[in-house]
Amino acid sequence: MQGSSRMKDTQQVIIKTFDKSRMTETRRDRRSREIEILSLVCTVPHVMRLIAAVEDEDNYYTILTACPGASVPNGAGTASGLYAVMN
């Protein structure tokens, strides 16, 4: 697991889900770069925070803090993922 495990009980999060069977090598590389960049900018104000990057047998999951007022697809941004906003 990558990212911070510190999360408030009532914090809204974005969960990006990527189906491993549908991801090309290029998309996997982009996801890895995104996680690397989010890990580096964790102290920059007004940027989504990486909470965790995990995977199971079928999917990759990237869990981010939600930014108030931002749209999920625009803020989380790739066309290959599914998004869920959870409280």
MODELLER restraints for C-alpha pairs under 7 A, 6 or more apart:
rsr = mdl.restraints
at = mdl.atoms
rsr.add(forms.Gaussian(group=physical.xy_distance, feature=features.Distance(at['CA:1:A'], at['CA:52:A']), mean=5.93, stdev=0.5))
rsr.add(forms.Gaussian(group=physical.xy_distance, feature=features.Distance(at['CA:1:A'], at['CA:53:A']), mean=5.49, stdev=0.5))
rsr.add(forms.Gaussian(group=physical.xy_distance, feature=features.Distance(at['CA:1:A'], at['CA:54:A']), mean=5.25, stdev=0.5))
rsr.add(forms.Gaussian(group=physical.xy_distance, feature=features.Distance(at['CA:2:A'], at['CA:52:A']), mean=5.06, stdev=0.5))
rsr.add(forms.Gaussian(group=physical.xy_distance, feature=features.Distance(at['CA:2:A'], at['CA:53:A']), mean=5.07, stdev=0.5))
rsr.add(forms.Gaussian(group=physical.xy_distance, feature=features.Distance(at['CA:3:A'], at['CA:39:A']), mean=6.52, stdev=0.5))
rsr.add(forms.Gaussian(group=physical.xy_distance, feature=features.Distance(at['CA:3:A'], at['CA:50:A']), mean=5.38, stdev=0.5))
rsr.add(forms.Gaussian(group=physical.xy_distance, feature=features.Distance(at['CA:3:A'], at['CA:51:A']), mean=4.80, stdev=0.5))
rsr.add(forms.Gaussian(group=physical.xy_distance, feature=features.Distance(at['CA:3:A'], at['CA:52:A']), mean=4.43, stdev=0.5))
rsr.add(forms.Gaussian(group=physical.xy_distance, feature=features.Distance(at['CA:3:A'], at['CA:53:A']), mean=6.56, stdev=0.5))
rsr.add(forms.Gaussian(group=physical.xy_distance, feature=features.Distance(at['CA:4:A'], at['CA:50:A']), mean=6.73, stdev=0.5))
rsr.add(forms.Gaussian(group=physical.xy_distance, feature=features.Distance(at['CA:4:A'], at['CA:51:A']), mean=4.70, stdev=0.5))
rsr.add(forms.Gaussian(group=physical.xy_distance, feature=features.Distance(at['CA:4:A'], at['CA:52:A']), mean=6.19, stdev=0.5))
rsr.add(forms.Gaussian(group=physical.xy_distance, feature=features.Distance(at['CA:5:A'], at['CA:51:A']), mean=6.05, stdev=0.5))
rsr.add(forms.Gaussian(group=physical.xy_distance, feature=features.Distance(at['CA:5:A'], at['CA:52:A']), mean=6.97, stdev=0.5))
rsr.add(forms.Gaussian(group=physical.xy_distance, feature=features.Distance(at['CA:10:A'], at['CA:87:A']), mean=6.08, stdev=0.5))
rsr.add(forms.Gaussian(group=physical.xy_distance, feature=features.Distance(at['CA:11:A'], at['CA:87:A']), mean=6.06, stdev=0.5))
rsr.add(forms.Gaussian(group=physical.xy_distance, feature=features.Distance(at['CA:12:A'], at['CA:65:A']), mean=6.44, stdev=0.5))
rsr.add(forms.Gaussian(group=physical.xy_distance, feature=features.Distance(at['CA:12:A'], at['CA:66:A']), mean=5.65, stdev=0.5))
rsr.add(forms.Gaussian(group=physical.xy_distance, feature=features.Distance(at['CA:12:A'], at['CA:85:A']), mean=6.82, stdev=0.5))
rsr.add(forms.Gaussian(group=physical.xy_distance, feature=features.Distance(at['CA:12:A'], at['CA:86:A']), mean=5.55, stdev=0.5))
rsr.add(forms.Gaussian(group=physical.xy_distance, feature=features.Distance(at['CA:12:A'], at['CA:87:A']), mean=4.45, stdev=0.5))
rsr.add(forms.Gaussian(group=physical.xy_distance, feature=features.Distance(at['CA:13:A'], at['CA:63:A']), mean=6.70, stdev=0.5))
rsr.add(forms.Gaussian(group=physical.xy_distance, feature=features.Distance(at['CA:13:A'], at['CA:64:A']), mean=5.56, stdev=0.5))
rsr.add(forms.Gaussian(group=physical.xy_distance, feature=features.Distance(at['CA:13:A'], at['CA:65:A']), mean=4.55, stdev=0.5))
rsr.add(forms.Gaussian(group=physical.xy_distance, feature=features.Distance(at['CA:13:A'], at['CA:66:A']), mean=4.88, stdev=0.5))
rsr.add(forms.Gaussian(group=physical.xy_distance, feature=features.Distance(at['CA:13:A'], at['CA:85:A']), mean=5.64, stdev=0.5))
rsr.add(forms.Gaussian(group=physical.xy_distance, feature=features.Distance(at['CA:13:A'], at['CA:86:A']), mean=5.37, stdev=0.5))
rsr.add(forms.Gaussian(group=physical.xy_distance, feature=features.Distance(at['CA:13:A'], at['CA:87:A']), mean=6.50, stdev=0.5))
rsr.add(forms.Gaussian(group=physical.xy_distance, feature=features.Distance(at['CA:14:A'], at['CA:63:A']), mean=5.69, stdev=0.5))
rsr.add(forms.Gaussian(group=physical.xy_distance, feature=features.Distance(at['CA:14:A'], at['CA:64:A']), mean=5.06, stdev=0.5))
rsr.add(forms.Gaussian(group=physical.xy_distance, feature=features.Distance(at['CA:14:A'], at['CA:65:A']), mean=6.06, stdev=0.5))
rsr.add(forms.Gaussian(group=physical.xy_distance, feature=features.Distance(at['CA:14:A'], at['CA:66:A']), mean=5.67, stdev=0.5))
rsr.add(forms.Gaussian(group=physical.xy_distance, feature=features.Distance(at['CA:14:A'], at['CA:83:A']), mean=6.68, stdev=0.5))
rsr.add(forms.Gaussian(group=physical.xy_distance, feature=features.Distance(at['CA:14:A'], at['CA:84:A']), mean=5.65, stdev=0.5))
rsr.add(forms.Gaussian(group=physical.xy_distance, feature=features.Distance(at['CA:14:A'], at['CA:85:A']), mean=4.59, stdev=0.5))
rsr.add(forms.Gaussian(group=physical.xy_distance, feature=features.Distance(at['CA:14:A'], at['CA:86:A']), mean=6.47, stdev=0.5))
rsr.add(forms.Gaussian(group=physical.xy_distance, feature=features.Distance(at['CA:15:A'], at['CA:61:A']), mean=6.52, stdev=0.5))
rsr.add(forms.Gaussian(group=physical.xy_distance, feature=features.Distance(at['CA:15:A'], at['CA:62:A']), mean=5.73, stdev=0.5))
rsr.add(forms.Gaussian(group=physical.xy_distance, feature=features.Distance(at['CA:15:A'], at['CA:63:A']), mean=4.57, stdev=0.5))
rsr.add(forms.Gaussian(group=physical.xy_distance, feature=features.Distance(at['CA:15:A'], at['CA:64:A']), mean=6.44, stdev=0.5))
rsr.add(forms.Gaussian(group=physical.xy_distance, feature=features.Distance(at['CA:15:A'], at['CA:83:A']), mean=5.68, stdev=0.5))
rsr.add(forms.Gaussian(group=physical.xy_distance, feature=features.Distance(at['CA:15:A'], at['CA:84:A']), mean=5.20, stdev=0.5))
rsr.add(forms.Gaussian(group=physical.xy_distance, feature=features.Distance(at['CA:15:A'], at['CA:85:A']), mean=6.43, stdev=0.5))
rsr.add(forms.Gaussian(group=physical.xy_distance, feature=features.Distance(at['CA:16:A'], at['CA:61:A']), mean=5.54, stdev=0.5))
rsr.add(forms.Gaussian(group=physical.xy_distance, feature=features.Distance(at['CA:16:A'], at['CA:62:A']), mean=5.03, stdev=0.5))
rsr.add(forms.Gaussian(group=physical.xy_distance, feature=features.Distance(at['CA:16:A'], at['CA:63:A']), mean=6.36, stdev=0.5))
rsr.add(forms.Gaussian(group=physical.xy_distance, feature=features.Distance(at['CA:16:A'], at['CA:81:A']), mean=5.87, stdev=0.5))
rsr.add(forms.Gaussian(group=physical.xy_distance, feature=features.Distance(at['CA:16:A'], at['CA:82:A']), mean=5.55, stdev=0.5))
rsr.add(forms.Gaussian(group=physical.xy_distance, feature=features.Distance(at['CA:16:A'], at['CA:83:A']), mean=4.75, stdev=0.5))
rsr.add(forms.Gaussian(group=physical.xy_distance, feature=features.Distance(at['CA:16:A'], at['CA:84:A']), mean=6.72, stdev=0.5))
rsr.add(forms.Gaussian(group=physical.xy_distance, feature=features.Distance(at['CA:17:A'], at['CA:59:A']), mean=6.50, stdev=0.5))
rsr.add(forms.Gaussian(group=physical.xy_distance, feature=features.Distance(at['CA:17:A'], at['CA:60:A']), mean=5.81, stdev=0.5))
rsr.add(forms.Gaussian(group=physical.xy_distance, feature=features.Distance(at['CA:17:A'], at['CA:61:A']), mean=4.72, stdev=0.5))
rsr.add(forms.Gaussian(group=physical.xy_distance, feature=features.Distance(at['CA:17:A'], at['CA:62:A']), mean=6.67, stdev=0.5))
rsr.add(forms.Gaussian(group=physical.xy_distance, feature=features.Distance(at['CA:17:A'], at['CA:81:A']), mean=5.41, stdev=0.5))
rsr.add(forms.Gaussian(group=physical.xy_distance, feature=features.Distance(at['CA:17:A'], at['CA:82:A']), mean=5.03, stdev=0.5))
rsr.add(forms.Gaussian(group=physical.xy_distance, feature=features.Distance(at['CA:17:A'], at['CA:83:A']), mean=6.42, stdev=0.5))
rsr.add(forms.Gaussian(group=physical.xy_distance, feature=features.Distance(at['CA:18:A'], at['CA:59:A']), mean=5.39, stdev=0.5))
rsr.add(forms.Gaussian(group=physical.xy_distance, feature=features.Distance(at['CA:18:A'], at['CA:60:A']), mean=5.07, stdev=0.5))
rsr.add(forms.Gaussian(group=physical.xy_distance, feature=features.Distance(at['CA:18:A'], at['CA:61:A']), mean=6.43, stdev=0.5))
rsr.add(forms.Gaussian(group=physical.xy_distance, feature=features.Distance(at['CA:18:A'], at['CA:80:A']), mean=6.83, stdev=0.5))
rsr.add(forms.Gaussian(group=physical.xy_distance, feature=features.Distance(at['CA:18:A'], at['CA:81:A']), mean=4.95, stdev=0.5))
rsr.add(forms.Gaussian(group=physical.xy_distance, feature=features.Distance(at['CA:18:A'], at['CA:82:A']), mean=6.56, stdev=0.5))
rsr.add(forms.Gaussian(group=physical.xy_distance, feature=features.Distance(at['CA:19:A'], at['CA:58:A']), mean=6.18, stdev=0.5))
rsr.add(forms.Gaussian(group=physical.xy_distance, feature=features.Distance(at['CA:19:A'], at['CA:59:A']), mean=4.65, stdev=0.5))
rsr.add(forms.Gaussian(group=physical.xy_distance, feature=features.Distance(at['CA:19:A'], at['CA:60:A']), mean=6.65, stdev=0.5))
rsr.add(forms.Gaussian(group=physical.xy_distance, feature=features.Distance(at['CA:20:A'], at['CA:58:A']), mean=5.66, stdev=0.5))
rsr.add(forms.Gaussian(group=physical.xy_distance, feature=features.Distance(at['CA:20:A'], at['CA:59:A']), mean=5.13, stdev=0.5))
rsr.add(forms.Gaussian(group=physical.xy_distance, feature=features.Distance(at['CA:20:A'], at['CA:60:A']), mean=6.66, stdev=0.5))
rsr.add(forms.Gaussian(group=physical.xy_distance, feature=features.Distance(at['CA:38:A'], at['CA:49:A']), mean=6.66, stdev=0.5))
rsr.add(forms.Gaussian(group=physical.xy_distance, feature=features.Distance(at['CA:38:A'], at['CA:50:A']), mean=5.87, stdev=0.5))
rsr.add(forms.Gaussian(group=physical.xy_distance, feature=features.Distance(at['CA:39:A'], at['CA:50:A']), mean=6.44, stdev=0.5))
rsr.add(forms.Gaussian(group=physical.xy_distance, feature=features.Distance(at['CA:42:A'], at['CA:49:A']), mean=5.63, stdev=0.5))
rsr.add(forms.Gaussian(group=physical.xy_distance, feature=features.Distance(at['CA:48:A'], at['CA:64:A']), mean=6.18, stdev=0.5))
rsr.add(forms.Gaussian(group=physical.xy_distance, feature=features.Distance(at['CA:48:A'], at['CA:65:A']), mean=5.45, stdev=0.5))
rsr.add(forms.Gaussian(group=physical.xy_distance, feature=features.Distance(at['CA:48:A'], at['CA:66:A']), mean=6.41, stdev=0.5))
rsr.add(forms.Gaussian(group=physical.xy_distance, feature=features.Distance(at['CA:48:A'], at['CA:67:A']), mean=6.31, stdev=0.5))
rsr.add(forms.Gaussian(group=physical.xy_distance, feature=features.Distance(at['CA:49:A'], at['CA:64:A']), mean=5.41, stdev=0.5))
rsr.add(forms.Gaussian(group=physical.xy_distance, feature=features.Distance(at['CA:49:A'], at['CA:65:A']), mean=5.18, stdev=0.5))
rsr.add(forms.Gaussian(group=physical.xy_distance, feature=features.Distance(at['CA:50:A'], at['CA:63:A']), mean=6.20, stdev=0.5))
rsr.add(forms.Gaussian(group=physical.xy_distance, feature=features.Distance(at['CA:50:A'], at['CA:64:A']), mean=4.64, stdev=0.5))
rsr.add(forms.Gaussian(group=physical.xy_distance, feature=features.Distance(at['CA:50:A'], at['CA:65:A']), mean=6.66, stdev=0.5))
rsr.add(forms.Gaussian(group=physical.xy_distance, feature=features.Distance(at['CA:51:A'], at['CA:63:A']), mean=5.39, stdev=0.5))
rsr.add(forms.Gaussian(group=physical.xy_distance, feature=features.Distance(at['CA:51:A'], at['CA:64:A']), mean=5.28, stdev=0.5))
rsr.add(forms.Gaussian(group=physical.xy_distance, feature=features.Distance(at['CA:51:A'], at['CA:65:A']), mean=6.80, stdev=0.5))
rsr.add(forms.Gaussian(group=physical.xy_distance, feature=features.Distance(at['CA:52:A'], at['CA:62:A']), mean=6.03, stdev=0.5))
rsr.add(forms.Gaussian(group=physical.xy_distance, feature=features.Distance(at['CA:52:A'], at['CA:63:A']), mean=5.12, stdev=0.5))
rsr.add(forms.Gaussian(group=physical.xy_distance, feature=features.Distance(at['CA:53:A'], at['CA:61:A']), mean=5.71, stdev=0.5))
rsr.add(forms.Gaussian(group=physical.xy_distance, feature=features.Distance(at['CA:53:A'], at['CA:62:A']), mean=4.53, stdev=0.5))
rsr.add(forms.Gaussian(group=physical.xy_distance, feature=features.Distance(at['CA:53:A'], at['CA:63:A']), mean=6.21, stdev=0.5))
rsr.add(forms.Gaussian(group=physical.xy_distance, feature=features.Distance(at['CA:54:A'], at['CA:60:A']), mean=5.99, stdev=0.5))
rsr.add(forms.Gaussian(group=physical.xy_distance, feature=features.Distance(at['CA:54:A'], at['CA:61:A']), mean=5.21, stdev=0.5))
rsr.add(forms.Gaussian(group=physical.xy_distance, feature=features.Distance(at['CA:54:A'], at['CA:62:A']), mean=6.54, stdev=0.5))
rsr.add(forms.Gaussian(group=physical.xy_distance, feature=features.Distance(at['CA:55:A'], at['CA:61:A']), mean=5.70, stdev=0.5))
